[in-house]
Amino acid sequence: MTYIETRAVTALRSVRMPEKNWHVKRAVFLNELMARDPNTRLDQWQAGDLWFLVWRYRRQITDAEVLAKANEIVNGALSLAFP
């Protein structure tokens, strides 16, 4: 995982999610994956899920760099940053 992906997984630990969907299971899986081997590379599906979850729960995440990366992925690198 890259440094920013590690920070994103760490940020998801404190997020409250509904128990009745796949979000909790996927966040736990990503956290366990990071705990087992922090140097592992995420495949495209794992990375996609990670950034989807960060974007979905962005209002609960305080890490500005992680949020900026999620915004870049979701909205494109050329989106304008408004304070």
N, C-alpha and C positions, 0 to 999 in steps of 0.2 A: 504494500500500500504506500501511496505517496504520503508526504507529511500532511497535506491538506485533507486527504481521505481519512487519515488517522484522527485528525481533529474533528472531522465530520461525524465519524462513528462515536467518538467520545462525547460530542454534543448531543447525539441522539439518546444517550443514556439517561439524561434528565428530562426527556420529553414524555409527556403523558399522551398515550394513544388509546383508542378504543380497543378493547380485547377481542371484539368479534370479527376482526378482519386480519389480513395477512401482515399488516404493518409491524406488529409486535414481534411476530415470529422472525421476520426478515431482519429487523433491527438486532434481535438477540443473535441470530446467525452471523451477521456481520461483526458483531462485537466478539463473539467466540472465535471467529476466523482471525481477527486482529490479535486476540489474546494468544492463540496458538502459534501464529507466525506473523509478526508484524511486517516482515519483508515480502510476504506473498503478494502477487499481483492480482487485482480484481479482474474478472472477465467483464465483458461488455454488459452482461445482464446484471451482475452484482453492482457494478459502478452505476448503472442506470437506476437500479433500485435505491442505492445509497443517496444519489442526488435527488431522486423523486421524493424520498422521505424527508430529506433536509428541506426541500422546497415546500412540501406539504405542511410541515410543522415549523416553518420559518419564524412564526410569531413567538415561539417558545425558545428559540435559539438566540443566544447573545453574542456568539463569535462572529464578528463582522466579516472576517476574511472568508469563513466558511459560507456565510450568506452571499457574499459577493461572487464566490465561485459557483454556487448554485444558481444565482441569477444569470451569470454568464452562460451556463449550460442551458438553462431553460429559455432564456430570452435572446441568446446570441451574444457574441463577444462585442458587438457594436452598440449594444443598448446603452443609453445614457444613465449615468448614476446621479440620482437626485438625493440631496441630503435630507 
